[in-house]
Amino acid sequence: MHQDRCYGFRDLVQARLRLAVLVPAMLMTVGCVATAPVKSDRFDAYRDAAEALFSGSKAALSFESEWTYRNYLTSITEGAETANPADIILEFPDEADDTFDWSLPNAPVFMAVNDTALRLGRINALFSEYVSLLAELAGGEKRDMDRILALGQALNRNSSSAAQALGLAAGPKETAFFSAAALSAANAYLSHKRRASLRDVLQDNQPVVEAFSRLGSEAAALSAVGIKTEYQNDVERWIARIVKATPSQRDDLIKKQLALNERTIAQLEALRQIHDGYQALSRKHAELALSLESDKDVDLHQLVEDGKRLRDLYKGLLPAEDSANDTNG
């Protein structure tokens, strides 16, 4: 029994000694992460991944806008005898306060796609400013402070204006990049290069990133609804024509319908990738903030590949002559 007690006491002493060694080592590891230089290349990678998404979404929606417009003109020509003139006639409100307003109650799908493209264009421009400034801040020095902070203040004003124009119903914390708190943290980071200050910048901007990412995803989803509506309208016209068609005409109509199926599937896949890409932007931004605490790398490969795939989908949908022009341009 006495020997067991001796062993127990000896084990306790050894455990305490190990703890005394481990705790300072752990604290040194945490301290090293907190004071280690920021790996600005991951912020460059985030910027590049975002730009790939913006470029791909612009290409895809540019095609969709052109295609839905052409399709609308074809539908009007082919169905002239049953077309409703009201579908393409503007209406103006009678109220005196709405002097400059107009509406198109049965607006064609291409107008909805155009609106999506315009909205995403503004979101992309804003995000592009932000990710570029973030990369510059991460690799910046004290001598760059005045210029970077001035850019942050300008972005703050631009994002507030864009949020209002896009109808983003949220408070200032969700609508304006680089608030006073974020600018203060940016100042502290450039002055002392502490990772915690840069993390504070990202965390303060995270609600804004989430809000604008959500707008991007919603715009893609609305465009998908428009594409499905366009498809259903095409199918109705196709059915009306095929029941009256001769055997040779039926073969042509079937080929056209199969081509329409292929194009619509590709369009919806492109929109799905745009939708998911904007959600990924928000997630990866949050991971960047966490990486400043753990120094764990952020995997941005998928986001870059999705942007490239968007452009490939778009090029695959183009007619041969348009595809050649796009490549040359």
Secondary structure by P-SEA (a helix, b strand, c coil): caaaaaaaaaaaaaaaaaaaaaaaaaaaaaaaaaaccccaaaaaaaaaaaaaaaaaaaaaaaaaaaaaaaaaaaaaaaacccccccccbbbbbcccccccccccccccaaaaaaaaaaaaaaaaaaaaaaaaaaaaaaaccccaaaaaaaaaaaaaaaaaaaaaaacccccccccccccaaaaaaaaaaaacccaaaaaaaaaaaaaaaaaaaaaaaaaaaaaaaaaaaaaaaaaaaaaaaaaaccaaaaaaaaaaaaaaaaaaaaaaaaaaaaaaaaaaaaaaaaaaaaaaaccccccaaaaaaaaaaaaaaaaaaccaaaaaaaaac
